[in-house]
Amino acid sequence: MWDYSQKVQDLFLNPHNAGPLEDANAIGEVGSIACGDALKLYLKISPAGVIEKAGFETFGCASAIASSSVLTDMVIGMHVDEALKITNADIAKALDGLPREKMHCSVMGQEALEAAIRQWKGEPAMPKTQEEGRLVCKCFNVTDATIIRAIRENGLKTVEDVTAFTKAGGGCGDCRDEIAEILEAELRSQGAPASRPAEPAAAKPAACAAGGLTNLQRMQKVMETMALIRPQLQADGGDIELVDIAGKTVSVRLTGHCQGCPASQATLQQVVEQILRQQVEPDLVVEEVK
């Protein structure tokens, strides 16, 4: 289980400004469901450039939801020029910190904010340098320009840092050597030692390591994560019950308001599966039982 601050837990269970804005005149989208995290940020900006309203739709883990929520609280009332100064570090600080492995969620919030404001100004969604970046991580669609920006803005020193802030290298791991080369070149340009930062023997992501979690560890983590998910569903008149865990298949039963609506069940099942994959293991499968 990630060591989330109380603020992250509170905003995950009771997010502020969740949902789209019908009168939004600026929208920023980053990430993709296929890559595990996606954020759509809605802003209503006055002709004078003041952000009057903000809303969001997020597909992702607790950190992604909390980061999106706190970002909307931060920007309401700001002028767009002031809002553009918000960094991912500011978002993480507003949440009383994020686990290092989840810092990419705060980066996603910063990028969505920039994209929304650029749209309002009539500019391309992303700066030209990022549009022309060379694809490095195919698993999460991360370019070298994105990696270099993260290194510069956050003072990253290791490949693990880059993965934590961008997700690059967090899938199959085949791009980690290329990430190390980009990192080495960037550190050299900054006057840092040119030698490649040493990586621990188990440099591959946990999902790629042999063995993985034991059945008992997996069961404990699934139960802990379900305990975070249930209160939000119960607040909306529904519930989800853990029925069984067989290997990497988690069986659940939907009850209350969540029952009897196939479309809602499919969406809910996908969300639960995504959260469990983020919190427990990346290849878990969630199936619904009657």
N, C-alpha and C positions, 0 to 999 in steps of 0.2 A: 504494500500500500504506500502511495506517495505521501510524504509529510506535508500536507496542505495546511496553510494558515487557516485560522477560524474565519477570516474574511472570505477566503476562496470558497470554503465550504458553504458559508451563508449565501453568497451570490450564486453558487451553483444550484442550491436548492430553491432560492427565491431571487432569480435574476431581475434586475431593473431594466425597464425600457425594452423588454423582449417583444419581438414581433415587428412586422413591416410598418412603415409610415405611408398612409395613403397620399399625403400631400408632400412627400419628399421631393426635393428638386436636386438631390445629389446622392448617388449610390456608388459604393465601392465594393467590389467583389474580389476576394483572394482565396487561394486554395481550391481544393476540389474534394468531393466526397470520395472519389476513387483513391485519393492520396491520404485520406484519413481525417482531414480537417478542412472546413470551409466556413467562410464568414462573409455575410452580406450586410454591409453597414448602410443605414439610411439616415440622411440628414435633411433637415429643412433649414435653409440658409436665407436670411433676409437680404434684400437688395444692398444693404450696407455691409454685408459680409459677416453678420453675426449668426452663429448656429443657435437656432431657436428650439429645435427638437432633434432627438436622435433615437433611433431604434435599431435592432439587429436581429438577424437570424443566423444561428450558428449550428453547425454539425461537427461535433467533436467531444472532447473529454471535459472534465470539470474545469480544468485550467482555461480551456478555450471559451467556455461559457462565462466564467468569472471575468476573464480578461475583456471580453466584449462588453459585458455589463458595466464594469467599472469605467471603461473607456467612454461609454455614452454619458455616464454621470460627469466625467471630467470635462467633456467638450461643450455641454449645454451652457450657453451664455458666453462662450468664447468667440472672439473674432477668428476668422479662418487663418489669418497670418499667425496668430498666437497658437492656434490648434496645431499648425504644421510643425511647431517646435516640440511637440510631445514625442518622446522617444519610447522605445519598448521598455527601457529601464524605468521610465516614469510610470508606466502601466504596472510593471512588476512591483514597484515600490508602493503604489496605491493599494496593492493587494497584500501588503505586508510580506512580500516575497513570493517567489515561485520556485519549485524544485528545478534544479539546473536542467534536467531532462525535459522540462515543460516550458522553457523560455521561448521556444518557437511560437507559442500561443500569443505571447505579448508582441512578438515581431509581426505576427499576422494582423493584430489589431492596428499597429502603426501603419502597415502597408495599406490596409483597407481605408483608413482615415485619409491617407495621402491620395489614394485613388479617387475617393469620393470628392475631395476638394478640387483635384485636378479636373474631374468631370464638370464640376460647377463652373470652373474657370474656362471651360472649353478646350482644355489641354488633353493630350493622350493620357490614358489611365496610368501608365508607368513612364518614368523618365526614359529617354531614348537609349541611354547607356544600358539600362536593364532590359529593354526590348531586344537589343542586339546581342545579349549575352549568349555564351555557348553553353549548351545543355551539358551538365556534369552528372547529376543524379537523375537517372531515368525513373526510379521508383517514385520520387516525390517531385519531379519536374523542376529541379533547382538548377539555375545557371551559375556560371562562374562569377557574373556580375553581382548576383545576390550574395554569394559567399564572400566576395571581397568586401562588399558593403558591411556585412555583419562583422567581419574581422575588424574593420576600421572603426565602426561605431561602438563596438562593445569590447575592444581590446582582447580578442580571442587569441589563445596561444596554442591550443591543441586541436587535433581532429575531433576529439570528443566534444570540445566546446562548439565547434562548427555544427556538429550534428544536433546538439542541444538547442542551438539558436535557429537553425534552418531546416532540420530534419534530413539534410543531405547525408548520405551514408548510413541512414538508419534502417534501410530495407535489406537488400541482398548484401550490401557491403562492398560490391565490386568497384565502386568509385572512390573508396577511401584513399587509395594511393594517389589518385589525381587530386583529391582534396588536400592531401598532405603537400603535394607539389605547389598548389596555389597558395597554401598557408606559408610554406617556406619562402616563396618568392615575395609575398606581401611582407613578411617579417623582415626579410633582407632589405626591402625598400624602406622600411621604417628604421633601419639601423640596428635591428635585433640580430642575434646570432643566426647565421644562415643554416645551421644544421637542423635537420628535420626533428621536430619534437618526438621524443620517445613515447611509444604506446605500450600499455600493459599487454601481457601475453594474450589476455582474453579481450582483444580489441573489437572483435565482431560484436554486433548487437546481441543481446540476450536471446532473442528469438532464433538466432542462427547457431547458438552454442549447443554443443551436444548435451543431451540429458534434459535440460530445461527444468521446470518445476516438478517436484514430486506430486503425486496425487493429493496428498494431504495439504501441501503448500497451495496447490491450485484451488482446492476446495475452500481453504481459509480465505484466500484473496477474493474469490468470487463472492463468498458470503459477505465479506466486508464491503465490497463494492455495491452489492445489491442493497445493503443497508443504507447507502447514500442515495440510491435511485428511488427507493420506495416512497419516502416522504413527499417528494414532488408529485408522484402519480396519485398518491392518496389525497393530496390537496386539490387535485383536479377531479376527484370523484372516482378514481380508478385504483387499481393495485396490480402488482405483479408478484407471483409466488414462485420461488425456486423449487422445482420438482425433483430434479436429479442432475448429477454431473457424472457423465460416463466418458472417461478420457478427456477429450477436448470439446465434447458436445455438452452444452448447458441447456437443459430442458426447463421451460418456464410455463406458467399458466396465467393468462390475463383474466381479471375479474372486474366487476363493477362497471363503470362507465367505459372501460377499455374493451369490454366484451361485446361481440356481436357486430363489429364493424371491420370487415376484412381490410379495407384500405388503411384504417387507423392502426390495426394490428400489425400490418406489414411495416408501416413506418416505425412504430414503437419497437418492433422486433429488431429492425435495423439499428435504431438508436442504441438499444440495450447492448446489442452485439458489438457496436463500435466502442462504447464505453468500456465494456469488458476487455476488448482487445487492447485498448489503451492502458488500462489499469492492471491487467493480469498477464495475458499472452496474446500476441498478434494474430494467432491462427485459431482462436476459439470460434466455435459455431454455436449460435443460439437457435433453438427450435421451439415452437409453441406446441403444447399438448392441450387437449381438451379436458 
